[in-house]
């Protein structure tokens, strides 16, 4: 089947919001080439479980596609139309299983030496879309906060080396009640500019007490979910003939209920948390990997105005078979190694924040937990400087904005 043959009834299995969206733009879908449309439907079918920022971006993209004239549509998608699709892919149920189609399309493109042409077509489309539908600016300057070094008495190496050229380094910070002060500052932003999923707190251990205005995800809060997932991984890998591809497919199909999550929970947040554990590498077993991936995906998908990320000690390296096996024994922790992870992770958080709209006004603060070192990046602070004057974290935040 080709996109021109699409009928309204073929979207009956979509969730309610996704089905309504698909029917609204059915005419636009019918004009698109098969090499492109399933990638778009992969986003549409998950519409009900997307964050507001994602929904808005998708809606604006669809509105633009609907507005294109036949001539413009031909121009925009001529490179995709030139991609040769196999008869087997044409017969695939790409409407109801767009993600699986995209996986098979990727293999087809590689085997037929069309991947370079497809990549160019995708980049050209992204450039046209960005010009026609510019990203929306945030309602206020974004604030990113990273708290690193939990449980470390003394850092063995200088901290924030990657970030120092971009911000002001403070060496006499009063650490008393620092975490609570940062949580309060983020909560104040959430109350001043309340947005669904607009202000986040991600913790690599057990979440500290925080204001309910913050969307919270924590590694310890998902302990039972992680254990359930590891049990499923163990059970699958014991089956004859089950390799990485089959396991990846299984994990992609898991839903919150499959891992014992409360059915009364927020469906958007619960799907997000499941994806953190089923799509991230090492997020099931290393808290620092979980924290870094959660921050990356939060920034990419939710595009929050405020994000506080607190790293916690991860377990020590062991043979993979032991790491993947569910265990009731408390893990041996590696605080110093985790500090190295978190220091680099905070730099990645800043980079990912800078990729979002409004980056020229973004603010970023990283603090060595319970110690007197912090670094702040702000348009108002001189770059590459060092301050030895006494300061509190709230003062530094006030100087940043």
C-alpha positions in Angstrom: 0.0 0.0 0.0 1.2 3.5 -0.8 0.3 6.8 1.0 -2.1 7.8 -1.7 -4.3 4.8 -0.8 -4.7 5.8 2.8 -8.3 5.6 4.2 -9.6 7.0 7.5 -10.4 3.6 8.9 -6.8 2.6 8.9 -6.1 4.8 11.9 -8.8 3.2 14.1 -6.2 1.4 16.3 -4.4 4.7 17.1 -4.9 6.3 20.6 -7.7 8.9 20.6 -5.5 12.0 20.3 -3.3 10.5 17.6 -6.3 9.2 15.6 -7.9 12.7 15.6 -4.6 14.2 14.6 -4.1 11.7 11.8 -7.6 12.2 10.4 -7.2 16.0 10.5 -4.1 15.7 8.2 -5.0 12.7 6.2 -5.0 14.7 2.9 -1.4 15.8 3.6 -0.3 12.3 4.4 -1.7 11.1 1.1 0.6 13.4 -0.8 3.8 12.2 1.0 6.3 9.5 -0.3 6.5 6.2 1.4 10.2 6.8 2.2 9.1 9.7 4.5 5.6 9.2 5.8 6.2 6.3 8.3 8.8 8.3 10.1 6.2 11.0 10.6 3.5 8.5 11.7 6.0 7.1 14.3 5.6 10.5 15.9 1.9 10.8 15.3 1.0 7.4 16.9 2.7 8.5 20.1 1.0 11.9 20.2 -1.0 11.0 23.4 2.2 10.2 25.3 4.2 13.2 24.2 5.1 16.3 26.3 3.4 19.6 25.4 6.6 20.9 23.7 6.6 17.8 21.5 3.0 18.1 20.7 3.3 21.7 19.7 6.3 21.0 17.4 4.5 18.1 15.7 1.3 20.1 15.2 3.2 23.0 13.7 5.0 20.6 11.4 1.7 19.0 10.2 0.1 22.4 9.7 3.0 23.4 7.5 2.7 20.2 5.5 -1.0 20.7 5.0 -0.4 24.3 3.8 2.1 23.2 1.0 0.9 23.5 -2.5 1.2 20.4 -4.8 4.2 22.1 -6.4 5.9 22.9 -3.1 5.2 19.3 -1.8 6.9 17.9 -4.9 9.9 20.2 -4.4 10.2 19.4 -0.6 10.0 15.7 -1.1 11.5 15.0 -4.5 14.6 13.4 -2.9 12.5 11.1 -0.8 10.4 10.2 -3.8 13.6 9.1 -5.6 14.3 6.5 -2.9 13.5 3.0 -4.2 11.3 1.0 -1.8 11.0 -2.8 -2.0 7.7 -4.5 -2.6 8.0 -6.2 0.8 8.2 -2.8 2.5 5.2 -1.6 0.5 3.2 -4.5 1.8 4.3 -3.9 5.4 1.6 -2.5 7.8 3.5 0.8 8.1 0.4 2.6 9.3 0.0 0.6 12.6 3.7 -0.3 13.0 5.6 2.7 11.7 8.6 2.2 14.1 9.1 -1.3 12.9 8.9 -0.1 9.3 11.5 2.5 9.9 13.9 -0.2 11.3 13.4 -2.4 8.2 13.7 0.6 5.9 17.1 1.4 7.5 18.3 -2.1 6.7 16.9 -1.8 3.1 18.7 1.5 2.6 22.0 0.2 3.7 21.7 -3.0 1.6 20.7 -1.0 -1.5 23.4 1.8 -1.0 20.7 4.5 -0.6 21.5 5.6 2.9 23.5 8.6 1.8 20.7 9.8 -0.4 18.2 9.3 2.4 20.3 11.2 4.9 20.7 14.1 2.5 16.9 14.1 1.9 16.3 14.2 5.7 18.8 17.0 6.3 17.3 19.1 3.4 13.8 18.5 4.8 14.9 19.6 8.3 16.5 22.8 6.9 13.3 23.7 5.0 11.1 22.9 8.0 13.3 25.0 10.3 13.1 28.0 7.9 9.3 27.6 7.5 8.5 26.9 11.1 11.1 28.4 13.4 11.4 26.9 16.9 9.3 28.7 19.5 11.3 30.8 22.1 10.9 29.9 25.8 8.7 32.0 28.0 11.7 32.8 30.2 15.4 32.1 30.3 16.1 28.4 30.8 17.9 27.4 34.0 19.9 24.2 34.3 21.4 23.1 37.6 23.7 20.1 38.2 24.6 18.8 41.6 27.5 16.5 41.6 29.8 14.6 44.0 27.3 13.2 46.5 29.2 11.2 49.2 32.7 12.5 48.1 34.8 14.0 50.8 37.5 15.4 48.5 37.8 15.6 44.8 41.1 14.1 43.5 41.2 16.2 40.3 40.1 19.8 39.6 36.4 20.1 38.8 34.4 21.8 36.0 37.5 22.0 33.7 35.3 21.7 30.6 32.9 24.5 31.8 35.4 26.9 33.2 36.1 28.7 29.9 32.4 29.4 29.6 31.5 30.7 33.1 32.6 32.0 36.5 34.2 29.6 39.0 33.4 30.2 42.7 35.6 28.7 45.3 34.1 30.0 48.6 30.5 28.9 48.3 28.6 28.3 51.6 27.3 24.7 51.2 24.9 24.8 54.2 21.4 23.7 53.1 22.6 24.0 49.5 20.4 21.3 47.9 17.2 22.6 49.5 18.1 26.2 48.4 18.5 25.0 44.8 15.2 23.0 45.0 13.4 26.1 46.4 14.8 28.3 43.6 13.6 25.9 40.9 10.2 25.6 42.6 9.9 29.4 42.8 10.4 29.5 39.0 7.7 26.8 38.6 5.2 28.8 40.6 6.1 32.1 38.8 5.7 30.5 35.3 3.6 27.3 35.8 3.7 25.1 32.7 2.9 21.3 32.4 6.2 19.5 32.5 8.0 22.8 32.4 10.1 22.5 35.6 12.0 19.2 36.5 13.9 17.6 39.2 15.9 14.4 38.3 17.8 12.5 41.0 20.2 9.7 40.5 19.4 8.4 44.0 16.4 8.9 46.3 14.7 12.2 45.6 14.9 14.8 48.3 11.8 16.5 49.6 10.6 18.9 46.9 7.7 21.1 45.9 5.0 19.2 44.0 5.2 21.9 41.3 8.3 20.0 40.0 8.1 17.0 37.8 10.3 14.4 39.5 12.1 11.3 38.2 14.5 9.4 40.4 16.6 6.2 40.1 15.5 4.9 43.4 11.9 5.7 42.7 12.1 3.3 39.8 13.8 0.5 41.7 10.9 -2.0 41.4 10.5 -1.1 37.7 14.2 -1.7 37.0 14.1 -5.0 38.8 11.1 -6.1 36.8 12.8 -5.1 33.6 16.0 -7.0 34.5 14.0 -10.1 35.2 12.4 -9.9 31.8 15.8 -9.4 30.2 17.2 -12.5 32.0 14.2 -14.6 31.0 14.4 -13.6 27.4 18.2 -14.1 27.1 17.8 -17.7 28.4 15.6 -18.6 25.5 17.3 -20.3 22.5 17.9 -18.1 19.6 17.1 -14.8 21.3 19.8 -12.3 20.3 20.2 -8.5 20.7 17.8 -7.6 17.9 15.0 -9.7 19.4 15.6 -8.3 22.8 15.6 -4.8 21.5 12.3 -5.4 19.8 10.8 -6.8 23.1 12.0 -3.8 25.1 10.6 -1.4 22.6 7.2 -2.9 23.0 7.1 -2.8 26.8 4.5 -0.5 28.4 4.3 0.8 32.0 1.8 -2.0 33.0 4.2 -4.6 31.8 6.7 -3.5 34.4 4.3 -3.2 37.3 3.8 0.6 37.2 0.7 2.0 38.9 -2.1 2.3 36.2 -3.3 5.5 37.9 0.0 7.3 37.2 0.5 10.0 34.7 0.6 8.2 31.3 2.9 10.7 29.7 5.5 10.6 32.5 5.2 6.8 33.0 5.9 6.2 29.2 8.9 8.6 29.5 10.3 6.7 32.4 9.9 3.3 30.7 11.7 4.6 27.6 14.5 5.8 29.8 15.0 2.2 31.0 14.4 0.4 27.7 16.1 2.7 25.3 19.1 4.0 27.3 22.4 2.1 27.6 23.2 1.2 31.2 20.3 3.2 32.6 19.0 0.0 34.3 22.1 -0.7 36.3 24.2 2.5 36.7 22.6 5.5 38.4 25.0 8.0 36.6 24.0 6.6 33.2 20.3 6.8 34.2 20.7 10.4 35.4 22.6 11.6 32.3 20.2 9.9 29.9 17.2 11.2 31.8 18.5 14.8 31.6 19.3 14.4 27.9 15.9 13.1 27.1 14.1 15.6 29.3 15.9 18.5 27.5 15.3 17.0 24.1 11.7 16.2 24.5 10.1 18.3 27.3 12.4 21.3 26.7 11.9 22.5 30.3 12.3 26.0 31.5 14.0 24.7 34.7 15.9 21.4 35.2 17.8 20.4 38.4 19.8 17.2 38.0 21.4 15.6 41.1 23.9 12.9 40.4 24.4 10.1 43.0 27.0 7.3 43.4 26.7 4.4 41.0 27.6 0.8 41.7 31.1 -0.4 41.0 31.9 -2.2 37.8 31.3 -6.0 37.8 30.9 -8.6 35.1 27.9 -7.8 33.0 26.2 -11.1 33.8 26.2 -10.0 37.5 25.1 -6.5 36.8 22.1 -7.6 34.8 21.0 -10.2 37.4 18.4 -8.9 39.9 19.8 -8.9 43.4 18.5 -8.0 46.8 22.0 -7.3 48.1 23.0 -3.6 48.4 25.5 -2.7 45.6 29.0 -1.6 46.3 29.2 2.1 45.4 32.0 4.1 43.7 31.6 7.8 44.8 34.9 9.0 43.3 34.3 7.3 40.0 30.8 8.6 40.0 32.1 12.2 40.5 34.2 11.9 37.3 31.0 10.7 35.5 28.9 13.5 37.0 31.5 16.2 36.2 31.5 15.2 32.6 27.7 14.7 32.7 27.2 18.3 33.9 29.1 19.5 30.9 26.9 17.4 28.6 23.8 18.8 30.3 25.0 22.3 29.5 25.7 21.4 25.8 22.3 19.8 25.5 20.6 22.9 27.0 22.5 25.1 24.5 20.9 23.2 21.7 17.4 24.4 22.7 15.8 27.7 21.5 16.8 30.7 23.5 20.2 29.3 24.3 21.8 32.8 24.1 19.9 33.7 27.3 20.2 30.3 29.1 21.6 30.0 32.6 23.5 27.0 34.0 24.9 26.3 37.5 26.9 23.3 38.7 27.7 22.7 42.4 30.0 20.2 44.2 27.5 19.0 46.7 28.2 19.9 50.4 31.4 21.7 49.3 32.4 25.2 48.5 32.9 24.9 44.7 30.4 26.0 42.0 30.5 27.3 38.5 27.9 29.5 36.8 27.3 30.2 33.1 25.3 33.3 32.3 25.3 36.2 29.8 25.7 38.5 32.9 28.8 36.8 34.3 32.3 37.1 32.9 33.7 34.0 31.3 36.8 32.2 32.4 37.0 34.0 35.8 37.5 32.9 39.3 35.9 34.3 42.4 37.3 33.7 45.9 34.8 35.9 47.7 32.3 34.3 50.0 28.9 33.6 48.4 25.8 31.5 48.8 24.0 29.6 46.1 21.0 31.9 46.1 23.4 34.9 45.7 25.0 33.2 42.7 21.6 32.5 41.1 20.7 36.2 41.6 23.9 37.3 39.9 23.2 35.0 37.0 19.9 36.7 36.1 
